[in-house]
Amino acid sequence: MKKILLIPVLLALSFCNTANTNKATMMTTIESECPSDGKCTVEVFKNKAIDLKTDGLGKLYYQLADDTNKSVVVYAYNRNVEEGLQDGQHKEEIIFEIDNGVETLQLKDGDLSNVKMLFGRHCFCRGQAGFFAVNQGVLNLKQKGSAIAFELDFKIKEVPQVFTQVKATVVK
């Protein structure tokens, strides 16, 4: 009986190890200040593009689409939530796409639409959550090999923000 139970466990462990070795690892450095009540992360989705959409209520959202010429950068802040607290979740993120071949990028205000920059606010805060196009700010980005370094200073008029500045480097 013990041998029969051991076989599925061994199979599951070998599957998990195989899945983890196929994942590309990213080294990230976040130099900007992350609010002390949460955690900040940055990820790059290589060979993906932002497909902007609008729902039936006119609200903006996006989906990632395959595109070998683009990559999507996502910086996120997740507030720590007390155990058992139902509606305490608060997440903010900044999302934009870049051409894989770009070496430097300097965009300001309305030009941020060239990278489809979005600010997402997800919380239990009626009327103050969702995705918003970013059209006020400055983005400076450098890409060399597998490293992407960027500085962003931005402002959204529609909703309050926990963070307005990001400085990070991602090496894939």
ZIURDA-V192380 format. One record per pair of residues at least 6 apart in sequence whose ideal C-beta (glycine too) atoms are under 6 Angstrom apart, sorted by the first residue. I is the first residue (numbers start at 0). GAP is how many residues later the second one is. If there is no record, write none. Layout:
i=[I & I]
gap=[GAP & GAP]
//
This chain:
i=[23 & 25 & 25 & 26 & 27 & 27 & 28 & 29 & 29 & 30 & 31 & 31 & 31 & 33 & 34 & 36 & 36 & 37 & 37 & 37 & 37 & 38 & 39 & 40 & 41 & 41 & 41 & 42 & 43 & 43 & 43 & 43 & 44 & 45 & 46 & 47 & 47 & 48 & 48 & 48 & 48 & 49 & 49 & 49 & 49 & 50 & 50 & 51 & 52 & 53 & 58 & 59 & 60 & 68 & 69 & 70 & 70 & 71 & 72 & 73 & 73 & 74 & 74 & 75 & 76 & 76 & 76 & 77 & 78 & 80 & 80 & 86 & 89 & 90 & 91 & 91 & 92 & 93 & 94 & 95 & 95 & 96 & 96 & 101 & 102 & 103 & 104 & 105 & 106 & 107 & 108 & 109 & 111 & 111 & 116 & 117 & 118 & 118 & 118 & 119 & 120 & 120 & 121 & 122 & 127 & 131 & 131 & 133 & 135 & 136 & 136 & 137 & 138 & 139 & 140 & 141 & 145 & 145 & 146 & 147 & 148 & 150 & 151 & 152 & 154]
gap=[148 & 144 & 146 & 144 & 14 & 142 & 140 & 10 & 138 & 136 & 133 & 134 & 135 & 6 & 127 & 42 & 43 & 39 & 40 & 41 & 42 & 39 & 37 & 35 & 33 & 126 & 128 & 31 & 27 & 29 & 126 & 128 & 27 & 25 & 21 & 16 & 24 & 16 & 18 & 21 & 48 & 12 & 22 & 47 & 66 & 12 & 14 & 10 & 8 & 6 & 71 & 71 & 70 & 31 & 27 & 27 & 29 & 25 & 23 & 19 & 21 & 19 & 91 & 17 & 15 & 85 & 86 & 13 & 11 & 7 & 8 & 37 & 33 & 31 & 29 & 70 & 27 & 25 & 23 & 19 & 21 & 18 & 19 & 41 & 40 & 38 & 36 & 34 & 32 & 30 & 27 & 25 & 22 & 23 & 17 & 13 & 13 & 15 & 37 & 11 & 8 & 38 & 7 & 6 & 31 & 24 & 26 & 20 & 19 & 16 & 17 & 15 & 13 & 11 & 9 & 7 & 25 & 26 & 24 & 22 & 20 & 16 & 14 & 12 & 9]
//
